[in-house]
Amino acid sequence: DALAGAPDLVSFLRGLPRPFRVNVNDQDVPFNFGDWHGIETTGGYLASVSMNAYDSHFHTPQVERLVGARYYLAKSPQREDQRVVFEDPGGLKLFENPEVFPRTWAVHRLFVANTRLQVLDFILNKSDLLRTVAPIQNSNLSLEQCSGADQLRIVENRPGRTVIDAQLGCRGMVILSDVYFPGWQARVDGRRTGIHEVYGFLRGVVVEGGRHRIEMSYRPRSVYTGAAMTAAGAALALAAALSGLRKREQGAG
């Protein structure tokens, strides 16, 4: 009954323009609401979580803005600045968070920190700069500042792959509010490029001015190594089986 509850609320969420994320109060909704209904959330009951996300003050207003948590699902608001956009007959309410960042944006300035603690301190205490300045640890990257407006749009977004259409006025860093983790690869206009860990746990790609297609795909080496080892093992097993079969046939002859 709990899983099938609030159908009007679910229908309302599915009809909203995507992408967005929902922060779900796990006391009022004690199951993985997002996984069950196919809606992106900022948390849930998980087997594991990467450390860079775990210790990034994930449920502070500043970080919720960074990750695009546009809505909060609960029976009562979390903060005074949240406004109700939908109320389900069962008592659940959907609140909208103000000033949430888009899922992708560009910056032309970096705050270079010496430690991760300085990055997190910047996020919590320089919230007015987060939209235009990206904190990054131990970096010598060079960006350009210009008056041209940047335009970014996510054209494909699914597990393991995101594609961004970007138009930048000059060289900048395109930010995607998804977790940085080894195994993610990026291509700009088909050419391999590096992904940088910014804001302590998000992904950033340096892009020149002009229009570009940015692709991020999850391609961990461990998966390909494992697949190669599995294929090699299967080939050896097949060779051994064929060798044994030939020996038996020769013995029978």
N, C-alpha and C positions, 0 to 999 in steps of 0.2 A: 504493500500500500504506500509506503514511504517513497519508493522508487517511482511509482506511477502518479504521485501527487503533484499538485500545482500545474496541471496541463496548460492553463491559460497563461501562466507566467512563462513556461517553457516556450510556448508559441510566440509570445511577445519577444522574448530574447532572440529566438531564431529569425525573427523578422527584422531585427535591427541591422544596420550596415556594419559589415565586418571589415577588418579585424578589430576585436576588442577583447578585453579580459574581464572576468568577474572575480571579485574577492568574496568567498563564501564563508559565512560564519558556521564553523563546524559543530557548534553546540545546537544551533537551530536547524541545521541540515546535516545530520550525522552519517553521511555517505558521500562518495565521490560524485557529486552532482554534475560536474562538467564532463567526466568520462562517460557517465550514463546517458547524458543528453547531447553529447557532441558539442559542448560549449567550452571555450578556453577559460581556464581559471588560473589563479595565482598560487593555488595550493591544493591540498587534498591528502588522502591517506596514501603514502608512498613507501616503496621498498627502500629507496635511497634518494639522496639529493646531493648535488655537487657542493663542495665546501664553499666555493666562491659565492654561490647564491645563498647558502645556509647562513653565513655570517654577515650578510649585507643589509641587515635591518629591514627585512623584506616587507614587514607590515607597517612601516612608517609612512606618513603621507608623501614624503619626498620620493621614496622608492616606488610606491604605488603609482605615482605620476610617471616615473621613468618607464615602468613596464606596461603602461597602458591599461591599468585597472580602472576602467571607466565606471564600473558599477560595483555596488556592494549589496550582497544578498543576505538578509537577516530579518528578524522581527522588529528590530529597533535600530536607529542609526548608530554609527560608530563615532561620528563627529558632528558638530553643529552645522558644518558647511555642506553636509550631504542633503540632497532634496529627493523626495519620493517621485519616481516616474511610473511605478506600477505597484499595485497592491493586490495580492491574491486573496480570494475568499478564505483560504486556510490560515491566514495570518502572516505569511511571508511578504516582505516588501522589497522592492528593488530600488536602491538609492543610487543617484548619480554623483560621482566625485567631480568636483570642479577642476579645471585647468590640467586635465590629464594630457600627457604628451601623445602625439601620434605614434604608431608602431615603428615608424622609421622617420628620421630627420637628419639634417646635416649640421655640422659645426665647423667653424673656421678658426677656432682657438682651442688650445689644450692647456690644461693645468698639469704640469709634470710634477709628480710626487715622488718622494724617496721611499716611502713605505705604504703599505696597504692601508694602514691606519689613517694616514693623511688623505687618501682617496675617500674613505668613508666619512671622515670629518668634513671634507669639502661637500659631499652630498647632503649631509645633515645641516650644515651651517651656511651654505651658499646656494640655497634653493632658488634664489632669483637669477642665478647664472647658469643653472643646469641645462637650460634649453640651448644655450649658445657656446658654452665652454664644457669640454669633456675632460674629467680628471683621468689621468693615465699614469702608470707607474714606470719610472726609469725608461723614458723614451727620448729619442732625438728626431722624431718625425717633424717635417716642415709643412705647414699649411699656409694658405693665402687668405687674406681678408679682402672682401670686395663688396660693392654695393648691389650686385646682381642678386635677385631673388632666387632661391633654390626651390625646385619642385620635385617631390618624390612620391612615388606611388607603388604599392605592393601589387604586382600583377599575378603572382602565384604564391600561395602559402599553404603548405601541407607538411606533415611530419617528415623531417629529414630533408626538406628543400624549400627555399624561399627565393623568389625572383623580384628584384626591385628595378623599376624604371626611374632613372635619376637624371635631372637636369640641374647642373651646378653652374653658378656664375664664375667660379674660379676653384682652384684646388682646395678640397675640403675632405672631411671624413664623414662618410655616411654611416649612421648608427642604426642598428637593428636591435630592438628591445627584446632579444632572445639571449639565452644564456651562452656565454663563451665556454667552450670545452674542447679539449684536444680531439681531433677527428673531423672537425668542421673545415671545409675548404671553400675558397671563394674564387670566382672568376669575374673579371670585368671585361666585357665585350669579348668573351671567349678566352682571355688570357689569365693564367693563374696569378693570383696575388695573395698577400698575407692578410690574415684576420688578426686584429689587435683587441686585447682585453681592455675595455674602457668602462668607466663608472664602477670598476671593481668586479663586474660580472657580465657586462653586455659585450656585443660584438661591434667592431668598427672596421671599416675598409676605406683606405685613402683613394680618392678619385679625383682626376683632373677636371678642369672646367669643361662644360659641354654636356651633351647627352650621352648616357651610358646605360648598359644593361648589366646589372650586378646579380650574380647567381651564387647562392650559398647552399652547399650540399654536405650532408654528413657522410663521410667516407673514411671511417677509422681504419688504420692499417691493420689492427688486430683482427678485424673481420676478414680482410683479404688474405692475411697470413693464415688464419684458421681455415679459410676455404681452400687455399693452396695445399695445406697439409692434409686436409680431408681428401682432396682429389688425389694427392700422391699416395695416401694410404689405400684408397680405393683401387688405384691402379696396381699397387703392389699386391693387394689381396687378389685382384683378378688374375694377375700374372701367376701368382702361386697356385691358384685354382686351376688355371689352364695347364700349368706344368704338371700338376698332380694328375689331371685327367689324361694327358699324353702318356705319362708313365704307366698308368693303369691299362690304357689301351695297348701299349707295347708289351706289357706283362701278359695281357690276355692273349695277344697274338703269339 
